[in-house]
C-alpha cells in the first residue's frame, strides 16, 4: 500500500490579510517534506466558491509549484471538474500535459462532477446532467491528450473542429486516470470505465474491503474510457500522529471533524451566504447535533476507526493517534486490498508545525514497513489482473472521427479577405511580405473592405 497527502486548502474564519498566502506556502513546505521522506502522492482538489472549506480553485498552479520543489512525489489532480461548463476539454488536456512535462511525468489525472449547488449554480451546471457532462468532458480531454491530430467532436456538450492539441504529455499514452467516488455505485462505474477509484469517503478498513473486492470483480466488464486501465482503489482518512495519544487528538481531531462538517454543510444541509457565512462559528455551535462532536471522550489505546461514538454523539477519528495505533489501523487497510491511503492533515485550524511533525514521524517510523511490502503486492495484483486488463483494452472501441484529407485552418486575415472578395490584395501582401514589402504593415483598417 502506498500513501498520499490531500489538500482542500481549508481556511476557517476569521481571516487575516495574508492568510491565503501563508496557507499556500505552508502547504508547499509540507509537500516538499513529504517528498523527501518518501510519501508517494500529493492530491489537490478543484473547488470553486466554497469559502473556508476549500480555497483550491486552481490546482494546476499549486501542483506546478510543488513539482519544482520535489523530485519523486506523484502530483494528483483529485479532481479536475471535467464538465465542459467548468473546463473546456482542450484546456484540461493542455494543462494536464504541461504539468506532466514540467514535472517529468508525475501527473495523476483524476476527474469528477462536483456535488455542491454553489459550484454547479455558479457555472450553470444542471445537477441532473452533471454526470453525462463529466463523462463527455473526460472522453474528449483524453482524446485531446492522445490523438495527433485531434479529429474534432460534435457532441452534446462539446463541439470542436479538428486541431492538434499541444503539448502532449510526458507519460504516454496519457497519465493514469481516476474518478472521485463517494458511494459503491460510483466505484462500480470507475471499474467499468477502467478508472482508478478515489474513494473520498471516511470508511473503516472492513468496509473498504467490500469496495476493493467489488471494484476488482467489476473490472471483468470494463470498457476503458482511456488507453490504459487503472486498477487501483484509494481511500482517505483524517490523520495526525504523536507519541502521546491525547496530544495527537488535541492536535488533529477538531480539524478532521471540521473537514467532515464543512463538506456536509456545502453538500447536504447548509445555507451559505457568499462572503458572509462564518462556517467555523457554525461548526462550533452545531457540530454535536450534526455528528461531528470532537469533544467526544476517547478511551486511550483503543483500536482506531473511521468514527468514534459516545452515547448519541459521534465524531470522525480515522488515523489520529500514536505510531503504534496507526500501524495497526493502516495494516487493516492494506489487508483490505486498498492500494493507496490518502491522509487529510491540512484541515480546520490544524497548525502547520503539527502537520510537519506528523509527516516527519510517519515518514521515518511508519512508512518504511509498508514500502518494504508494497512492490511485491503490486506485482502480484498486476499479474493477477493482467488477463482482465488485456481483455478490457481489446474491447475498447476506437471510433473517433478522423480529420478529413483536405482539411486545413486558414489564417484569420485570409478568411476575412476571402469573405469580402479581397483575394488579390491578400496575395499581394503575401508576396511582398516574403521579400520585406510594406503592404501588410501599411494596411490601415479603412483600406480593408467592410464586411457586409
Secondary structure, DSSP 4 states (H G I P E B T S, - for coil): -EEEEEE----PSS--TTHHHHHHHHHHHHHHHHHHHT--EEEE----S-TTT---S-HHHHHHHHHTT-SS-EEEEEEEE-STTTS-HHHHHHHHHHHHHHTTS-EEEEEE----HHHHHHTT--TTTHHHHHHHHHHHHHHHHH-SSB--EE-SS-EE--B---PPPSSSS--EEEEEESSHHHHHHHHHTT-EEEE-S---HHHHHHHHHHHHHHGGG---SSSS----EEEEEEEEE-SSHHHHHHHHHHHHHHHHHHHHIIIII----TTT--HHHHHHHHTTTTT--TTS---TTPPP-SEEEETTEEEE-SEEE-HHHHHHHHHHHHHTT-SEEEEE-S-TT--HHHHHHHHHHHHHHTHHHHHHHHHHHHHHHHHHHHHHHHHHHHH----PPPPPTT-----HHHHHHHHTT-HHHHHHHHHHHHTT-STTTT--GGGSPPP-
